[in-house]
Amino acid sequence: MTPSKIDRTAALYVESRWPPPRRFGQVAPGAYVLVDPNAEFLDGEELKQIASELQLRLFGTQGRDDLCMITYEGDETEVLRFSSLPETELLAMRGGEPPPPVGRTRVVTRDGVRELAPWGSTPRTVASASTGPAEGPRLGWRGVYNPVAERFEASQPQFMLREPERTVLEDSDYMRSDVTMLDACVAALGRRPDLHVQADFRMWSMVRASLRDAYQAKLASLPAMAVKQLSAQVYDVPRDLPFSAIAPLREILRPVFGRIELRTHDPVFNVQALPANLVDGVVLQLSGQDELQRLLNLRRFLSMRRLYLDRKLRQSVAGLRSRREFELCRELRLSSVTGPIVSAPYEEPLQEVAFAQSELPLRTVLSS
């Protein structure tokens, strides 16, 4: 009974046991987010029944106390953080060590449900008791997966908790966001120099003369050891790269980064008009909820595969949300893919590691 077989068996069971309007998503190996819109809390008796049935499915009648579930109820950010805890911490909780102080944590077996900490608060209590200022945006990380080599090759930062939405964002707002993520990349490399991480830069902010110097000064201050492990993606790129963006790419990013890619929402990006040696690849950012439209956009992008190969440019896809999307990218041997179906958001970036496709979540997820 290997970990991958346990994971597949559990995933199929949860899918059958948690029908709509309930929702579930696999966010890490062995970790699932369960949502019940008609319940205030998860029902302990139902959890005990799930543990009992999974015990039989996985170990038959021979095993005794082989299966233990630890459930955690809290806000979305805390749930995602809990899902990425190392096994040693989970085993310690099973043995009676205190769990995280926020949220509700329980140990569930076929014999019963045990509250790990009587002082643990329910999500509703935490929300009503909070009197301090709202928590600001915090960065998490998703893995960048190479489906040809079957390995995670890098990590990209993202905001796990977003700022309150504004009606209009200024170019300087995007620049501050870019700098925040760049600082996070450099800090992560300071902790683990062997990582490969990806920094984002908004094209329309970089073309602003008033902001260009700020970008350039920030990049000039990067430590040499960090630059070697960093790649750059330029986002918000339209179908035709504006002439005004060529100079910033060539003068600001090209001298610093070994790899530069353009990220666009347009599947028929005009790759033939790109100046030679300006960038190394193009990334299609899939968006929207209509699955058919997403697949259509993906097929249009992939239909231009020959043009990219002729120009020796990488072709990648971001925002994958379904198995069908992933399989299309895998069949055409794209350089890299990202998205919630490939990697859950983690508190720390992933190390470069071989990872078989059969071990990926590749299941419908709750959000991107």
Steps between C-alpha positions, in 0.01 A plus 500: 500500500703792366430868580383561142253209518370624834456846350312374192271279709425780743438750217248273326325433830476868595364581155217246543436589866484879455243567221365844394407751628798409714839566347843357553847550361830320543759759604797276586583127517256356752343841570149607397291810548138411578228762465137454606293815430211367713700432817666731751760238598610155385293228668710284733287188456524524122876544525519186715301309238734622226800381702339159554415452132843615384659259750321210329571622147871545566588227747208256505415328827861417587622845600432655837522876550697528176305801386489833680356824363581842637238760413545874519233768472604861450521775241633424151853621561537300823355188335755519218779552750383198701487282186873552444617411853778238506417145605700534821268775626188301411633192681579715802139626503375142480711430807345790691718800417311833477375591150507851347321742735257635238220282368355166612715187482376144557646149478257259333520119497237231447462483879425864565576870473738675740533877537871574497473826691202610708627858468485482119253750357248436227533712183187700588633581847835615360329726248277666759775537761750668270541866593839578345567629150430269206790281396686629197590303188728202555697316237478130427665285234389268219722250327598535132477152347680362195269228359772366268767447766229428763651726763434826679762739365418827675252685722303818441367733773138605525287687748316253721300775669409781265473868576149653491413556137508857372308642208818613323859387559781735404815388322693579819276259695602217268864601534481477880341157468777388263767625740334323793508168317855559381607561861327176599695314230831643620415418863412142405830462316679632805352214701550235230749602227428190289144608417383621160237773526312721261440875537214689329513845339204687351570621150286816515674614819845443355430712192417801719804727493433613858516141629767356273787634711348352816487153339855538374635612838330209676643243259847655520500441876430125474773274641688303234414164656127578474512607136634160393193326643240752382296512181259775394147500361350818356121501537207695352652467151250558213488311170758731342793598720504883500808665356533700824554174695801383297751741655406421866521127430835533328655757736352410840424127504726345235831592671379350830301183430610188319140424404222748414148399400194702398165409658187577302127421508487502119537147350600637160781719626699638205818303559632566149535874576732449799854634451764228503666419835267730693323229705521124548136399498130583520252389768126482439307603813171306498214683670122497529253240622369367165682169452422476129636849436810423704564184297441689175753765600748231599463316168549823304818570693630146453416504128785752460753252634701487176551878497645490851728206419628675188590806706647287783261648756352321800123459507340470844154523660393649834175459694422134415185387677395167346646166399401561136700822494802327650484206256493735199817669624668168577425351158671789323795486743483856624792638698309575819152528650365658816163524670294369789460157340879460489600640837331622814617832645770448762657716768849433361621452138551147372847362439580366155388138524396210277124445531306243293186625325304224673577670833363843401161607642339527151159542658239774487593763758307763689676811377807621321 
